């Protein structure tokens, strides 16, 4: 289903988790106003990440994993609540 998860403004970044952990993006984005985007090539981004301190690389991966895990649990709870409402 389609649901607005948030609104991004100038200077925002999106799709960053997929660049870090190679997992599918968690959402789709739709521009509601005229928008200018800067596409970051995966290859170039990966090269910069690999050049970073190993502790920073690990920290980024842990943070992305935690965000995905929390989001998955939140979505499951919303789906459970929706099913419970329909069952009544």
Secondary structure as UniProt FT lines:
FT   TURN            10..11
FT   HELIX           16..21
FT   HELIX           42..51
FT   HELIX           54..87
//
